[in-house]
Amino acid sequence: MGDPVYREKPQLHYAGDFTWNSMSGRSVRLRSVPIQSLSELERARLQEVAFYQLQQDCDLSCQITIPKDGQKRKKSLRKKLDSLGKEKNKDREFIPQAFGMPLSQVIANDRAYKLKQDSQRDEQKDTSDFVASLLPFGNKRQNKELSSSNSSLSSTSETPNESTSPNTPEPAPRARRRGAMSVDSITDLDDNQSRLLEALQLSLPAEAQNKKEKARDKKLSLNPIYRQVPRLVDSCCQHLEKHGLQTVGIFRVGSSKKRVRQLREEFDRGVDVSLEEEHSVHDVAALLKEFLRDMPDPLLTRELYTAFINTLLLEPEEQLGTLQLLIYLLPPCNCDTLHRLLQFLSIVARHANDNISKDGQEVTGNKMTSLNLATIFGPNLLHKQKSSDKEFSVQSSARAEESTAIIAVVQKMIENYEALFMVPPDLQNEVLISLLETDPDVVDYLLRRKASQSSYVRGAFQYLGNLAFNIKKWTQRPRNDRFLWRHF
């Protein structure tokens, strides 16, 4: 007999050309992916990688810092007096849930409201299930009483103290919610049960060079986080996409202040507002602008104001990549909300010009080009501090140049929003390399998730390709070919 052959266990390593080999032996080649598809941990590391690249490779002639999520600002004397007045009248006034609050707090309020709604629905379902469970017992009791009354006519042997009603069953306990393991994490894994258990029991190594970073990383999810877009922003965008794309001057025509104030108060009270067709698109457009205008910190943050403006000083081929890195620095809630807003503004801009429909009818455009939209939304998305009406009435030449720069930056974002929120392979590679130094188990898990996603995407494209091929074959055959219908 020959000597036994020992096979080495596959090792996790980077094979070059953005290709990784996982511990299971699978080869994973990194491809551009949307930033929302990254895990919470990857997005945090991506901020650090982007920050380093901006400092090393981009000359923006300004200091760059990573904005903090929900950072507290120093209150002005006016705001302090207003807050004191609100505290005195807190019993009579409701606490705002949407307007004039940090974005992270608005999203937290939305999530708390959703959890409350889900809890109420669960309680109603449990109550209805309990009542439904009692109905069969009620019918049995009626039948038993009826049979006992009939039997009493012919016999009197029944004991008076004998109970004829069944014991009332205890209500079934409420189903508990799932734990930290999300549905996404389960579907992203392979079907092998041992791999699922491995992911469930995955723990980060105890030893680390930087204990603060390790403590932070342990709190971050290894799966994509919940899309952090305020309910108000998403509702307004959906309503305007459905009813306002053909409305001329959608953001320029005046609205009803009374109706806008009413909608604002409903969102601020946490009411489940449903924007229907009867709501004026101009009122909804004004509501969206008010929300962005009243945010304490602009969507693109004050810390990055100068950096965003100075991208215009770079060569044209460098501007888009630098804007992309700056967007990676934004907190996830700012990044996700910005993506939703730019996606909506891009759709509006595509309907700016008149065109001919498939039926040959002329469709009027909304006249809101990317330049017009940037002119309206730019000052609300990117500014150092809010300016009063008096300051706007007397504009200096410096302020005019600043406004022009803001409009140019936001216009470039609207026109290139899809590319700005994609993460190229080289940056993903840097993220994985930084994690490999301390958390190889985490890197292996992330690679297996990426491999599962790639397999799913390839399968979907293959299915669509086969479907398109079959449809093409079907259209080329005569209509009376019954053989085709049996085999399509």
Secondary structure in CASP SS format (residue, H / E / C, confidence):
PFRMAT SS
TARGET T0000
AUTHOR 0000-0000-0000
METHOD secondary structure of the structure
MODEL  1
M C 1.00
G C 1.00
D C 1.00
P C 1.00
V C 1.00
Y C 1.00
R C 1.00
E C 1.00
K C 1.00
P C 1.00
Q C 1.00
L C 1.00
H E 1.00
Y E 1.00
A E 1.00
G E 1.00
D C 1.00
F C 1.00
T E 1.00
W E 1.00
N E 1.00
S C 1.00
M C 1.00
S C 1.00
G C 1.00
R C 1.00
S E 1.00
V E 1.00
R E 1.00
L C 1.00
R C 1.00
S C 1.00
V E 1.00
P E 1.00
I H 1.00
Q H 1.00
S H 1.00
L C 1.00
S E 1.00
E H 1.00
L H 1.00
E H 1.00
R H 1.00
A H 1.00
R H 1.00
L H 1.00
Q H 1.00
E H 1.00
V H 1.00
A H 1.00
F H 1.00
Y H 1.00
Q H 1.00
L H 1.00
Q H 1.00
Q H 1.00
D H 1.00
C C 1.00
D C 1.00
L C 1.00
S C 1.00
C C 1.00
Q C 1.00
I C 1.00
T C 1.00
I C 1.00
P C 1.00
K C 1.00
D C 1.00
G C 1.00
Q C 1.00
K C 1.00
R C 1.00
K C 1.00
K C 1.00
S C 1.00
L H 1.00
R H 1.00
K H 1.00
K H 1.00
L H 1.00
D H 1.00
S H 1.00
L H 1.00
G H 1.00
K H 1.00
E H 1.00
K H 1.00
N C 1.00
K C 1.00
D C 1.00
R C 1.00
E C 1.00
F C 1.00
I C 1.00
P C 1.00
Q C 1.00
A C 1.00
F C 1.00
G C 1.00
M C 1.00
P C 1.00
L H 1.00
S H 1.00
Q H 1.00
V H 1.00
I H 1.00
A H 1.00
N H 1.00
D H 1.00
R H 1.00
A H 1.00
Y H 1.00
K H 1.00
L H 1.00
K H 1.00
Q H 1.00
D H 1.00
S H 1.00
Q H 1.00
R H 1.00
D H 1.00
E H 1.00
Q H 1.00
K H 1.00
D H 1.00
T H 1.00
S H 1.00
D H 1.00
F H 1.00
V H 1.00
A H 1.00
S H 1.00
L H 1.00
L H 1.00
P H 1.00
F H 1.00
G H 1.00
N H 1.00
K H 1.00
R H 1.00
Q H 1.00
N H 1.00
K H 1.00
E H 1.00
L H 1.00
S H 1.00
S H 1.00
S H 1.00
N H 1.00
S H 1.00
S H 1.00
L H 1.00
S H 1.00
S C 1.00
T C 1.00
S C 1.00
E C 1.00
T C 1.00
P C 1.00
N C 1.00
E C 1.00
S C 1.00
T C 1.00
S C 1.00
P C 1.00
N C 1.00
T C 1.00
P C 1.00
E C 1.00
P C 1.00
A C 1.00
P C 1.00
R C 1.00
A C 1.00
R C 1.00
R C 1.00
R C 1.00
G C 1.00
A C 1.00
M C 1.00
S C 1.00
V H 1.00
D H 1.00
S H 1.00
I H 1.00
T H 1.00
D H 1.00
L C 1.00
D C 1.00
D C 1.00
N C 1.00
Q H 1.00
S H 1.00
R H 1.00
L H 1.00
L H 1.00
E H 1.00
A H 1.00
L H 1.00
Q C 1.00
L C 1.00
S C 1.00
L C 1.00
P C 1.00
A C 1.00
E C 1.00
A C 1.00
Q C 1.00
N C 1.00
K H 1.00
K H 1.00
E H 1.00
K H 1.00
A H 1.00
R H 1.00
D H 1.00
K H 1.00
K H 1.00
L C 1.00
S C 1.00
L C 1.00
N C 1.00
P E 1.00
I C 1.00
Y C 1.00
R C 1.00
Q C 1.00
V C 1.00
P C 1.00
R H 1.00
L H 1.00
V H 1.00
D H 1.00
S H 1.00
C H 1.00
C H 1.00
Q H 1.00
H H 1.00
L H 1.00
E H 1.00
K H 1.00
H H 1.00
G C 1.00
L C 1.00
Q C 1.00
T C 1.00
V C 1.00
G C 1.00
I C 1.00
F C 1.00
R C 1.00
V C 1.00
G C 1.00
S C 1.00
S C 1.00
K H 1.00
K H 1.00
R H 1.00
V H 1.00
R H 1.00
Q H 1.00
L H 1.00
R H 1.00
E H 1.00
E H 1.00
F H 1.00
D H 1.00
R C 1.00
G C 1.00
V C 1.00
D C 1.00
V C 1.00
S C 1.00
L C 1.00
E C 1.00
E C 1.00
E C 1.00
H C 1.00
S C 1.00
V H 1.00
H H 1.00
D H 1.00
V H 1.00
A H 1.00
A H 1.00
L H 1.00
L H 1.00
K H 1.00
E H 1.00
F H 1.00
L H 1.00
R H 1.00
D H 1.00
M C 1.00
P C 1.00
D C 1.00
P C 1.00
L C 1.00
L C 1.00
T C 1.00
R C 1.00
E C 1.00
L C 1.00
Y H 1.00
T H 1.00
A H 1.00
F H 1.00
I H 1.00
N H 1.00
T H 1.00
L H 1.00
L H 1.00
L C 1.00
E C 1.00
P H 1.00
E H 1.00
E H 1.00
Q H 1.00
L H 1.00
G H 1.00
T H 1.00
L H 1.00
Q H 1.00
L H 1.00
L H 1.00
I H 1.00
Y H 1.00
L H 1.00
L C 1.00
P C 1.00
P H 1.00
C H 1.00
N H 1.00
C H 1.00
D H 1.00
T H 1.00
L H 1.00
H H 1.00
R H 1.00
L H 1.00
L H 1.00
Q H 1.00
F H 1.00
L H 1.00
S H 1.00
I H 1.00
V H 1.00
A H 1.00
R H 1.00
H C 1.00
A C 1.00
N C 1.00
D C 1.00
N E 1.00
I E 1.00
S C 1.00
K C 1.00
D C 1.00
G C 1.00
Q C 1.00
E E 1.00
V E 1.00
T C 1.00
G C 1.00
N C 1.00
K C 1.00
M C 1.00
T C 1.00
S H 1.00
L H 1.00
N H 1.00
L H 1.00
A H 1.00
T H 1.00
I H 1.00
F H 1.00
G H 1.00
P H 1.00
N H 1.00
L H 1.00
L C 1.00
H C 1.00
K C 1.00
Q C 1.00
K C 1.00
S C 1.00
S C 1.00
D H 1.00
K H 1.00
E H 1.00
F H 1.00
S H 1.00
V C 1.00
Q C 1.00
S C 1.00
S H 1.00
A H 1.00
R H 1.00
A H 1.00
E H 1.00
E H 1.00
S H 1.00
T H 1.00
A H 1.00
I H 1.00
I H 1.00
A H 1.00
V H 1.00
V H 1.00
Q H 1.00
K H 1.00
M H 1.00
I H 1.00
E H 1.00
N C 1.00
Y H 1.00
E H 1.00
A H 1.00
L H 1.00
F C 1.00
M E 1.00
V E 1.00
P C 1.00
P H 1.00
D H 1.00
L H 1.00
Q H 1.00
N H 1.00
E H 1.00
V H 1.00
L H 1.00
I H 1.00
S H 1.00
L H 1.00
L H 1.00
E C 1.00
T C 1.00
D C 1.00
P H 1.00
D H 1.00
V H 1.00
V H 1.00
D H 1.00
Y H 1.00
L H 1.00
L H 1.00
R H 1.00
R H 1.00
K H 1.00
A H 1.00
S H 1.00
Q H 1.00
S H 1.00
S H 1.00
Y H 1.00
V H 1.00
R H 1.00
G H 1.00
A H 1.00
F H 1.00
Q H 1.00
Y H 1.00
L H 1.00
G H 1.00
N H 1.00
L H 1.00
A H 1.00
F H 1.00
N H 1.00
I H 1.00
K H 1.00
K H 1.00
W H 1.00
T H 1.00
Q H 1.00
R C 1.00
P C 1.00
R C 1.00
N C 1.00
D C 1.00
R H 1.00
F H 1.00
L H 1.00
W H 1.00
R H 1.00
H H 1.00
F C 1.00
END
